[in-house]
Amino acid sequence: MKRPIKVLIIEDDSNIVELIQLYMDKIGFSSISASDGEEGLELFYNESPDCILLDIMLPKMNGWEVCKEIRLIDKQVPIIMLTGKGETYDIIQGLDIGADDYVVKPFDPNELTARIKTVLRRTILSDSEKDELHFDNIVINMKEYRVLINKKQVLMAPKEMELFYYLAMNPNQVLTRQQLLDRVWGYEFDGDPRTVDVHIKRIRDKLAAHQADWSVATIRGVGYRFEVKSFA
């Protein structure tokens, strides 16, 4: 029998932990919790969770430090940052070091469960999707979350990787911002649609020196297209 999804909650507020665990039980997920960063890392190593809810302000090790440590050995496990701060800097820093999403406290538990389900979608590829795509000098490996250009790795944050992969899964096809939001961020996403533009810019910045017979093109007023002149 397949085991239930396991969620690791790293949060020092016991009331928040209790609330999250209640909602995890309601949707059939199991959960484990840690009240500080060091304990959270230990549980991550020993329990192999499917998703991590990570508070930023933690005793012993803060959430940013924990996220960095996790990403050194696991590029794929979804990480959602829990923060009491709404400042843009905190959000950007979390995304830049490898977090998949963030939720600002106080949050609606139903929204949190929706966010968890959304980030979990990327860990299970459908039968129609390939683990690895090849175009000219580039290899996009979704199983390992790696992009190789001329056999050298180009580092991307998880959401950048997912967005780039989905564009490349549909070469020479125009995809609207809404299509990209629905597929990469999930149907429950209700944030700024321009988040796609921000991630596209980051992807382009990282690929700028490497492009050959492929490129990420803007279709003004519509969306984006992964343009390919030749297939590997």
Helices and strands as residue ranges (DSSP letters): E 6-10, H 14-26, E 30-34, H 37-47, E 51-55, H 63-73, E 79-83, H 88-96, E 101-104, H 109-121, E 132-135, E 138-141, E 146-149, E 152-154, H 158-169, E 175-176, H 177-180, I 181-185, H 195-207, E 214-219, E 223-228
